[in-house]
Amino acid sequence: MQKSELSTYGIGYKQSNTAFTDIVGHWAKEDIEFVVSRGLFSGTSNTIFSPNTAMTRGNCEADTDGRHNQR
């Protein structure tokens, strides 16, 4: 007879207050802060995220590849 066990896991992340001045009032502000605080994406500078700028395939690869290689 096998015993079935359930485990509880938590996910930790570094919560940082974003200083992006161009996301105030933007419809995706909370989502932007979510992905930035988890290190998934970064802004175009320390104070600019550029939420209305199109992301190219190269931008996406650079962000995701850079995060992957940090592990």
DRENZAKE-534321 format. One record per residue: residue number from 1; x, y, z of N, C-alpha, C, O in turn. Coordinates in Angstrom, 1 decimal. Example, Ala and Ser with C-alpha at 12.3 -4.5 7.8 and 13.67 -1.06 7.14 Angstrom:
// residues 2
FILO  resi  n_east  n_north    n_up  ca_east  ca_north   ca_up  c_east  c_north    c_up  o_east  o_north    o_up
FILO     1    13.2     -5.7     7.8     12.3      -4.5     7.8    13.2     -3.3     7.8    14.2     -3.3     8.5
FILO     2    12.8     -2.2     7.1     13.7      -1.1     7.1    12.9      0.0     7.9    13.4      1.1     8.0
// end
This chain:
// residues 71
FILO  resi  n_east  n_north    n_up  ca_east  ca_north   ca_up  c_east  c_north    c_up  o_east  o_north    o_up
FILO     1     0.8     -1.2     0.0      0.0       0.0     0.0     0.9      1.2     0.0     1.8      1.3     0.8
FILO     2     0.6      2.2    -0.9      1.4       3.4    -1.0     0.7      4.5    -0.3    -0.6      4.7    -0.3
FILO     3     1.4      5.4     0.4      0.9       6.5     1.0     1.0      7.7     0.1     2.1      8.0    -0.4
FILO     4    -0.1      8.4    -0.1     -0.1       9.6    -1.0     0.1     10.8    -0.1    -0.5     11.0     0.9
FILO     5     1.0     11.6    -0.5      1.3      12.8     0.3     1.2     14.1    -0.6     1.5     14.1    -1.8
FILO     6     0.7     15.1     0.0      0.6      16.4    -0.7     1.5     17.3    -0.1     1.7     17.3     1.2
FILO     7     2.2     18.1    -0.9      3.1      19.1    -0.4     2.7     20.5    -0.7     2.0     20.7    -1.7
FILO     8     3.1     21.4     0.1      2.8      22.8    -0.1     4.1     23.5    -0.4     5.1     23.4     0.3
FILO     9     4.1     24.3    -1.5      5.3      25.0    -1.9     5.0     26.5    -1.9     3.8     26.9    -2.3
FILO    10     5.9     27.3    -1.7      5.8      28.7    -1.8     6.8     29.3    -2.8     7.8     28.7    -3.0
FILO    11     6.4     30.3    -3.4      7.3      31.0    -4.4     7.7     32.3    -3.8     6.9     33.2    -3.5
FILO    12     9.0     32.5    -3.7      9.5      33.8    -3.2    10.0     34.7    -4.4    10.4     34.1    -5.4
FILO    13     9.9     35.9    -4.2     10.4      36.8    -5.2    10.8     38.1    -4.6    10.3     38.5    -3.5
FILO    14    11.6     38.8    -5.3     12.1      40.1    -4.8    11.1     41.2    -5.2    10.9     41.5    -6.4
FILO    15    10.4     41.8    -4.2      9.5      42.8    -4.6    10.2     44.2    -4.5    10.8     44.6    -3.5
FILO    16    10.2     44.8    -5.7     10.9      46.1    -5.7     9.9     47.1    -6.2     9.1     46.8    -7.1
FILO    17    10.0     48.3    -5.7      9.1      49.4    -6.2     9.7     49.9    -7.5    10.8     50.4    -7.5
FILO    18     8.9     49.7    -8.5      9.4      50.2    -9.8     9.3     51.7    -9.8     8.4     52.3    -9.3
FILO    19    10.3     52.3   -10.5     10.3      53.8   -10.5    10.0     54.3   -12.0    10.4     55.3   -12.4
FILO    20     9.3     53.4   -12.7      8.9      53.8   -14.1     7.9     54.9   -14.1     6.8     54.8   -13.6
FILO    21     8.3     56.0   -14.7      7.4      57.2   -14.7     6.4     57.1   -15.8     5.4     57.8   -15.8
FILO    22     6.6     56.2   -16.8      5.7      56.2   -17.9     4.6     55.1   -17.8     3.9     54.9   -18.8
FILO    23     4.5     54.4   -16.7      3.4      53.4   -16.5     2.3     53.9   -15.6     1.3     53.2   -15.4
FILO    24     2.5     55.1   -15.1      1.4      55.7   -14.2     0.1     55.9   -15.0     0.1     56.5   -16.1
FILO    25    -0.9     55.2   -14.6     -2.2      55.3   -15.3    -2.3     54.3   -16.5    -3.3     54.3   -17.2
FILO    26    -1.3     53.6   -16.8     -1.3      52.6   -17.9    -2.1     51.4   -17.5    -2.1     51.0   -16.4
FILO    27    -2.9     50.9   -18.5     -3.8      49.8   -18.2    -3.0     48.5   -17.7    -3.6     47.7   -17.0
FILO    28    -1.7     48.4   -18.1     -1.0      47.2   -17.7     0.0     47.5   -16.5     1.0     46.7   -16.3
FILO    29    -0.2     48.5   -15.8      0.8      48.9   -14.7     1.0     47.8   -13.8     2.2     47.5   -13.5
FILO    30     0.0     47.2   -13.2      0.1      46.1   -12.3     0.9     44.9   -12.9     1.7     44.3   -12.2
FILO    31     0.6     44.6   -14.1      1.2      43.5   -14.8     2.7     43.8   -15.0     3.6     42.9   -14.9
FILO    32     3.0     45.0   -15.4      4.4      45.4   -15.6     5.2     45.3   -14.3     6.3     44.8   -14.3
FILO    33     4.6     45.8   -13.3      5.3      45.7   -12.0     5.5     44.3   -11.5     6.5     43.9   -10.9
FILO    34     4.5     43.4   -11.9      4.6      42.0   -11.5     5.8     41.3   -12.2     6.6     40.7   -11.6
FILO    35     5.9     41.5   -13.6      7.0      40.8   -14.3     8.4     41.4   -14.0     9.4     40.7   -14.0
FILO    36     8.4     42.8   -13.8      9.7      43.4   -13.4    10.1     43.0   -12.0    11.3     42.8   -11.9
FILO    37     9.2     42.9   -11.1      9.6      42.5    -9.7    10.1     41.1    -9.6    10.9     40.8    -8.7
FILO    38     9.8     40.3   -10.6     10.3      38.9   -10.6    11.5     38.7   -11.5    12.0     37.6   -11.7
FILO    39    11.9     39.8   -12.1     13.1      39.8   -12.9    12.9     39.2   -14.3    13.8     38.8   -15.0
FILO    40    11.6     39.1   -14.7     11.3      38.6   -16.1    11.6     39.5   -17.2    12.0     39.1   -18.3
FILO    41    11.3     40.8   -16.9     11.6      41.8   -17.9    12.2     43.0   -17.2    12.1     43.2   -16.0
FILO    42    12.8     43.9   -18.0     13.3      45.2   -17.4    12.9     46.3   -18.3    12.4     46.1   -19.4
FILO    43    13.1     47.5   -17.8     12.7      48.7   -18.6    13.8     49.1   -19.5    14.9     48.4   -19.6
FILO    44    13.5     50.1   -20.3     14.5      50.6   -21.3    15.5     51.4   -20.6    16.6     51.7   -21.1
FILO    45    15.2     51.9   -19.3     16.2      52.6   -18.5    15.7     52.4   -17.0    14.7     51.6   -16.8
FILO    46    16.3     53.0   -16.1     15.9      52.9   -14.7    14.5     53.5   -14.4    13.9     53.1   -13.4
FILO    47    14.1     54.5   -15.2     12.9      55.2   -15.0    11.9     55.0   -16.1    10.8     55.5   -16.0
FILO    48    12.2     54.4   -17.2     11.4      54.3   -18.3    11.2     52.8   -18.7    12.2     52.1   -18.8
FILO    49     9.9     52.4   -18.8      9.6      51.0   -19.2     9.3     50.9   -20.7     9.5     49.9   -21.4
FILO    50     8.7     52.0   -21.3      8.3      52.0   -22.7     7.2     51.0   -23.0     7.3     50.1   -23.8
FILO    51     6.0     51.1   -22.2      5.0      50.1   -22.4     4.3     50.1   -23.7     3.7     49.1   -24.1
FILO    52     4.4     51.2   -24.5      3.7      51.3   -25.8     4.6     51.0   -26.9     4.2     51.2   -28.1
FILO    53     5.8     50.7   -26.7      6.8      50.4   -27.7     6.7     48.9   -28.1     6.6     48.1   -27.2
FILO    54     6.7     48.6   -29.4      6.6      47.2   -29.8     7.8     46.5   -29.4     8.9     47.0   -29.5
FILO    55     7.6     45.2   -28.9      8.8      44.4   -28.6     9.1     43.5   -29.8     8.2     42.8   -30.3
FILO    56    10.3     43.6   -30.2     10.7      42.8   -31.4    11.1     41.4   -30.9    11.3     41.2   -29.7
FILO    57    11.3     40.5   -31.8     11.7      39.2   -31.5    13.1     39.2   -30.8    13.4     38.5   -29.8
FILO    58    14.0     40.1   -31.3     15.3      40.2   -30.7    15.2     40.7   -29.2    16.0     40.3   -28.4
FILO    59    14.3     41.7   -29.0     14.1      42.2   -27.6    13.7     41.1   -26.7    14.2     40.9   -25.6
FILO    60    12.7     40.3   -27.1     12.2      39.2   -26.3    13.3     38.2   -26.0    13.4     37.7   -24.9
FILO    61    14.0     37.8   -27.1     15.1      36.8   -26.9    16.2     37.3   -26.0    16.7     36.6   -25.1
FILO    62    16.5     38.6   -26.1     17.6      39.2   -25.2    17.1     39.1   -23.8    17.9     38.8   -22.9
FILO    63    15.9     39.5   -23.5     15.4      39.5   -22.1    15.3     38.1   -21.6    15.8     37.8   -20.5
FILO    64    14.7     37.2   -22.3     14.5      35.9   -21.8    15.8     35.1   -21.8    16.0     34.3   -20.8
FILO    65    16.6     35.3   -22.7     17.9      34.6   -22.8    18.8     35.1   -21.7    19.5     34.3   -21.0
FILO    66    18.8     36.4   -21.4     19.6      37.0   -20.4    19.2     36.5   -19.0    20.1     36.2   -18.2
FILO    67    17.9     36.3   -18.8     17.4      35.8   -17.5    17.8     34.3   -17.4    18.1     33.8   -16.3
FILO    68    17.7     33.6   -18.5     18.0      32.1   -18.5    19.5     31.9   -18.1    19.8     31.0   -17.4
FILO    69    20.4     32.7   -18.7     21.8      32.5   -18.5    22.2     32.9   -17.1    23.4     32.6   -16.7
FILO    70    21.4     33.7   -16.3     21.8      34.1   -15.0    21.6     33.0   -14.0    22.2     33.1   -12.9
FILO    71    20.9     31.9   -14.3     20.7      30.8   -13.4    21.8     29.9   -13.2    21.8     29.0   -12.5
// end
